Amino acid sequence: MSSLPRSSYDAIVVGTGPGGASVARELARGGASVLMLEQGSAAPLTGTLGQMAAMAAVPGKGAFIHRDASLLVRAITLGGSSAINFATAAPPPRAMFDAHGIDLEPALQELRAELPMAPLPDSLVGPMAARIMASARALGLDWHKLDKMIRPEACRSGCWRCVAGCPFGAKWTARDFVDEARRHGAALRDRARVTRVLVEDGRAVGVEAVLDGETRTLRAACVVLAAGGIGSPRLLRASQLLARPAAFFSDPVVAVMGSVDDIDGGAEVPMAAGASWHEDGIALADLTLPGPMYQAFALQAGRVDRLLAHRRTLSIMVKVRDGIGGRIGQRWVDKTLQAADRAKFDRGTEIARAILQEAGASHVFASHHFAAHPGGSLRIGEVVDAGLQTATAGLYVCDASVIPQPWGLPPTLTLLALGKRLGQQLAQAR
C-alpha cells in the first residue's frame, strides 16, 4: 500500500467506513478505477483496548471541564466505525428517506442476502444479557433480541472483543468490503491524510493528501467524501466549500449499572437484546463491557467502591436521540445536552433502574454520558441532494453526516445501503 498504480482515477473515496467501503466496492465491481484513502491504519485488528484507544477516543471541547459535554468516540482506522461498533444491524426509518425520494429497500434486500445479519443464537447470549432480558420482559417491556452482524460459527462465547475490534473474523466489518473492492482492482492507501478537495471550474477533480510525509495531488473524475460525521464537514470547510462550522447530532449514551450476587461473568457480546421507544427517541440494551472500560465508567461516576464489581455488574445502555446543535471546528468538537435530551435521559434511566431492580441488583449508579454516532452535519436536502451530491459537481458525501434528521439508531446498515445505492448510480453513469 506504499505506492499508487495510477496518476488519476475514475473515483477517489476518502474514508473506508461502511459508507465509503460500500461505494468503493460497487464502483470497483462496475469496472471503475478506484482509489481508497484512509487516514488511519490498515493494521490487523488485535482486539486490544490499547489499539482501540489509539484509534477511537476523541474528546469534545470542554469534555473534561463541564459535565454536560460529551466524550465523542469515532474510529480512525480501516473500516471506520464498523471496526469497534457493537455489530448491531438496525434498519433505517423508511419515512425519513422516503421524504427525500430515496428508496433504500433494493439495496437493503441485497445486503441482507449477502451479509450475516440475524439475532444471536441463545448459546451466544451471555448470562448478564439474559438476566436483563428476563427482567425487562417481567415488567411487560418489549425486550427482544437485536439483529447482529456476527458470524455465530466464528464467535467465541465469553469473549469481550467485539467493542475493541474482533480479531477472529466473527464480526462483520467494512474491511470485508474494502478487501472485495481491492480484489476488483481498487487501490488502497492507509495513513493518508486528505487535506482538501481540489476544484476546477466548479467541479471536483481530485484531492490533496499527505502520503509518507509528502503532500500529493491525486486526480479523479469524481470524489466521494466518507470521512464520517466529523471528518467530512471538516474537509469541506478546509476546501472552502462549506460556509460555516457544521452542527450535528451525536446519539449520546449513559450506562446504568447495578450488581447482583449470583452471576460471575463480564465477557459477553454487548447489545444482544433491547427495546426502543422510537417516537420518544429512547433506546435501551444490555451493555456488558470489558473490565477496564467498566472501571473507567465507575471512576467517572465517582463509584470507587464498585471498581472490583465488574464480573457481577449488570449494565444497561440508555441511548437518546438528541437535537441538532453544537459546532464542528477544525480542531475541536463541542456539543452539550439540550433540555429535551436531558428529559429523555431521565425517562430512559428510570426504566433502566426499574429493570435492574427487577433483576435484584443493588448499588445502582449511572455513568456520565458519551457519544458514539456523530452525524447529520451535511444533511440530505440541505448540503447534499437526494443523490448525495454537493453543490460542487462531481463531489459526493456518503457517511453519517448526510443523515437528514436526528437519528438515535446504529447507522451501519443504513450507510451500507446508501453506499451501495450511490456506488451503483455512479458506476452506471460512467
N, C-alpha and C positions, 0 to 999 in steps of 0.2 A: 504493500500500500504506500510505498515511498515515492513512486513515480506515476506520472499521468500518461496514459497511452495516446492521448489526443490533445490538440491545442484548442479545439472547440467541440461543442456537443449539441445535440438536439435539445437537451434539458439538463439543467443543474438543479438538484434538490438539496436544500440546505436543512439538514436535520434528519435523523433516522428513527424518530419515534414512530408510533402507529400510523400517523397521517403520512409522513414523509416516506416511510418504507413501503406503504401500500401504493402510493403514487409511483414510486420508482419501479416497483415490481411490475405494475401494469404497463408502464411505458416501455420497460425493457422487454417484456413479453411481446409487445407490439412492434418490436424491431427498432425502437429509438435508441440512439446513443445517449447514455445517461451517466452523469457524474453525481455521486452522493458525497456530500461534505458533512462530516460530523466533528463537532468541536471537542467532544470527549474522546475517551479511549475505546478501542475495539478489543482490549484485552479480555480474555475469557472471564466469565463471572465465577467468582470463588465462593459466593455465599457468606462472606465475612462482613461483620459490621464495620470493620475498618475500611474496606473497599466501598461500602455503601456510603459511609460518612464522607469519603473523599469526593463522591460524585453527586451527592444529593441534598445536603443541608445548606440552605441559603437564608440567612436571617434578613427579615424585612427591616427597614429603617425604624429604629426605636424598639426593636424586638426585645431587648434586654433593659429597656428603660421604663416602659409602662406596660401594664398587664394586658391592655386591650389591643396590642399589636401582635400579629401572628408570626410564628416561625414558619417560613414558607419553604416547602420541600419541592424541588424539581430535580430531574435526573439529567446530568450532563454526561452521557455515555452512549455507546452504540445501542440502539433500541429505545433510547429515551425512557420515558416513564414506565414503559412496559417491563423494563428490567427489574424494577423494585416495587411494582404495584402488587396488589393482593389477588390479581388474576380474576377479578370479577367482571363478568360479561353482562352489562346492563344494556338493554335495547334503548335506542333513542326515543324520546317522546315524539310520536309521529306528527302531532298537530304543530309542534314548534317548527318543523321543517316544511310541512305542507303549506304553512302561511307564506313561505318564500318560494313556492313552486318546486321544492326539492323532494323527489321521491327516492328514498334510500332503500326501499324494500327489495328491488332486484339485487343490489349489492349485498344486502344483509342475507338474502337467501343463498347467494354464492358462498359467502363467508361461513355460514352455518354448516354448509355441506362439506367444507374442507378443513375447518378448524376444530380442535377439541373444545366443546362448549356444552357443559351439562352439569347438573348438581353432583357433588361428590358422593360416591357410594358411602354407605353407613360406616364401612371399615376405615374410612379416612376422616370421618367426623370425630374430632377428639372429645374427651370426656368433659372438658370445660364448655365447648360449644354445645354439646348435647345437654348438659345441665341447664345452660341458659335457655336453649330452645324449649325444653320441657317446662321450665318455669314461666316463660312468656306465654306458652300455649295454655298453661293452667290459669293464667289471668285473662284468657279469651283473646289474646292477640294473634293476628295472622302472621305468625313467625314461621318462615319456610326456608328450605334450602335455596341458595342462590346459584345461578349458573357460573361455573368456574372454567377458566381456560387452562385446564390442567389435564395432563395425560395420567389417568389413575394407575396404569400399569407401571409407570416410571416413578410415581410419587412414593416417598419413603415415610411411612407412618412415624409420627414422633419427631419429625424434622421441622425446624422453625425457619428454614432459609428462604421461603417464598419472598419475604419482605426485603431480604438482603441480596437477592439475585440467585435464583435456583441454579446450582452447578450440575444438576443431574439430568437436565433436559425434560423434567416433568412439567414445568410451567411454560406455556407458550409465551414467546416474546417477539417483538418486531424484528429481532435479529434473524428470525427464521425467514422473513420476507426479504431482508437485506441479502441473505445468502442466496435466495432464489433469484433476486434481481442480478446478482453477480454471475450466477450460472447462465443467465440470458445475456451476458455481455456488459452489464453495468460496471462502472468503476467506482471504487470507494476510497476516500481518503479520510482517515481519522486524525484527531488532533489538528484539525483545520479550522481556524477561526476566521469566519467571514466578517468583514468589517463594513462593507456597504454593497448595495446593488448598483450596477452600472446602467445608466440610462442614456440613450442617444435618440434624438428626435422623438422624444415622448414614448420610447419603447425600451423595455428591459433587454439588455444584450449580454448580460453576464454578471459576475460578481468580482469583488476584490477580496482576497483572502490571504491570510498569513499561513504559509506552509513551511515547516522546518526553519522558522525564524525569518523567512523571506516573504515580502509582500508580492503576490502574484495576481495577474489579471486573467480570469478564466471566462471564456465567452460561450454563450449558448443562445439558441433561438427562443427559449423561454426559461424562466426562473420560478421555482416553487419554494417559497419560504415555509419550512416546517420546523422552526426552531422553538416552538412552544408558545404558550400564552404570555410569557415574559420576553423570550428571545426575539420573536418575530416583530412585535412593535418596536423594540429597541433597534432592530436593523432598519426598519422603515424610517425611524427618527434620524438615525445616523446617515441615512441616504437622502435626507431632506424630502421624504415622501409622506411624512405624517406631521401635521401642523402643530400638534400639541401632545404632551405626555398622555398616554392612554390610561383610562380607568379599567377596572376588571372585577371579576368575582373570584373567590378563592376556595369555596366549599370548606369552611372551617369545621374542625372536628375537636371534640373533647372525649376523653376516655373516663368512664365511670367505673370504679373498681371496688371490689369487696372480697373478703377472704372467707373461705369455708374450711372445715376441718377434715373432710373425708375425701379430698381429691389431692393427688400428688402428680402434677403434670407440668404444664407450661410450655410444651413444644407441640404446636398444632398448626394446621392450615387456618389462617385468620379469615374472617368473614365467610365462614361456611354457611351461615344462615342469618336471616334478619327479617325486618319488617320496615315498611315505609309508609309515610303519610304524605304522598307526593303533593297533594293540593296545599298542604301546610308547609311543605319544604323541610320535612324532617325525616331522617332515615336512621335506623339502629341496626347493629350487627354485633356478633361476638368479635372480640379483638384480642386474641392471645398473641402477645409479642415476646420476643427474646428477652431473657433476663436483664441484660444491661439497659435495654430500652425501657422496660418496666421500671427499673430503678431510677432512670432519668426522670420519668414521669413522677414517681413518688417524691424524689428530691425537689422537683419543680413545685409540687403542691405542698412542700414543707412536711411531708409524712416520713420522717426519718425512721419512725417506729415500724414502718411497713417495708423497709428495704429488703429484708430477708424472707418476705412472704410470697415471692413470685410464684412458686410452684403450687400454691393453693389459692391464688387470687384470680377470681373471675373478672373479666374486663369486657365492658360493652362500649362500643363506639357510638357516639351521638354526632351525626353529621347534619348540618343545616344548609339550606340554600340561601346564601347571603345576597344582598343587593350589590349592584354595580357601583363601584366607588374607588377611592384610593388613587394612587398615582404610580405609574411605572417610570422611574427615572432611568438615566443611563447607567447609574451606579447603584441606586437604592430602589427598593420597592416598599411602599408604605400603604397600609390599609388597616383601618380599625373597624371594630364591630359597630353596626348601627343598632338603634333601639329595637328594631324588629328582629334583628339577628339574635340579640340577647334574649328576647322573649321566646324565640324558637328553642334556644339552648335550655332555657328554664323548663319548658314543657318536655323536651326530649330527655333531659336529665332526670326529671321527675318520673318518667316512665321507666328509665333505666334503673333507678333506685328501687322502684316497686318490683321489678324483675329480680334484682339481687336479693331483696328482702324475701321474696317467694322462694328463692334458691337457698335460703338460710345463711346468707352472707352477713358478716359483721365488718366493722372498721371500714365503712364505705367512704370513699372520697372521690373527687373529680379532679382531673388534670386541668392545667391551663390549656387554651386552645392552640392548635396549629392548623396549617392549611396545606393541602396537597394537590389541588386541581386548579391552578390558576388558568383563567380563560376569559372569553368574552371581551377581549381587549381590541379586536379588529372585527367587529361583528358583521355577519351577513346582513345585508340591507343598509349598512352604514359605511363600512370601509371596503368590503368586498361584495360583489354581486352574487347571484344565485349560482354562477359558475365558478365562484371563489377567485375571480379576477379582481385585482385592484383597479384604481383609476389609471394606472400605468399599463399600457398594452404589454402583454407577454409576461406579466408579473402576477403570480398567484400565491395564495396562502392556504395551507391545509394543516391545521393543528387546532388545539383547543381555543386559540384566540378567536376563531371565526364563529364559535357557538353563539347563536343570536340572542339568547336570554340567559339570565341566571339559571344555574344548572342543577346542582345537588346530586349528581349521579356520576359513577365511574365512567369516564369518557372513552375508554379504549375501543370498544366495539363501534361506537359512532364515528370515531376518527378513522378506523379501518374502512368503514363504509364510505365516508366522504373521500378518502384517498383512492379507493377503488373506482368510484364514480368519476373523479377528476382525471385519474390516470387513463381510464378508458376513453374519456372525451378527448383528451389531448392526443392520445395515440390515433384515434380515428380522424382527427383534424390534420394530421401530418400530410 
